[in-house]
């Protein structure tokens, strides 16, 4: 697939949200951010700060768009609390690997689940590149929509920063 990558580039967080909840992604993109007071988001921030203190390159911002948790000569390491959102985590990391490859930098990746003390290797294959490209097209189409997607109830909704926005209705 030949895509216009320059016009489809997004932050890694948007790729993550695309696979977690398309409504959350749409709201976030429109500036409706509920993250600042969310306990889970704050916990993630602390985990990122306190984990892997010896890593030489942490929180590397590239093109003012993607932020790599850790990068070294061989790997891009994405740090997460748990593997509960594994597919979204993997797609975010694959996007980072794809992005870097477009810049001429080839790396493997690891998902580092701190709470579970688990590390999983992720490799950007041709098939995974196609999945990333499909996701970028899907994200672009979604973000052009005039209205947010309808609410869908997922098992993880109750811990989401947008839970009240989506599910709490005014009393009549």
C-alpha positions, 0 to 999 in steps of 0.5 A: 500500500502506498500512503501519503504518510506526511498527511497521515502522521499522528501522535502515538497516543492517537494510535493507542486510542484508536485501538482502545476506543474510537470515541475517546480518540475523536473527543481527545482530537477535538480538545476534549481532554479528561486525562489530567485528573484521572488516577490511571493516567497519573499512575502511568506518569509515575511509572514512566518516571520511576521505571528504567532510570538507568536508560540513557535515552528516555522520553525522546520526542521526535518531530514534536509528534511521537514520544519514545519511552526508551530507545537504544541501539537495538530497541524502542521500548514502550513502557506500560503498567499492565498488558490489559490493552496489549493489542493497542500497546502493540499497535502504538509500538508498531507505529513508532517502529514504522515511523522510525523506519520512514526516517531511515532508522530500523529497530525492534521493539519491546513492550515492557509491562512494569507491574507484571515484570514482563517484556515482549518483543515486537518486530515490524514485518511487512504485514505489520506495516500494512496494519499500521497504514490501515490504522493511519487511514482509519484514524484520518477518516475518523477524525474528519467525522463531524460527530463522535462515534456512538458510545460503546461499552467496553470492559475497560470503560469504568476506568477510563478518564471519559467514563462520566462524559460517555455514561453519566446522564442528567436526571430528568 
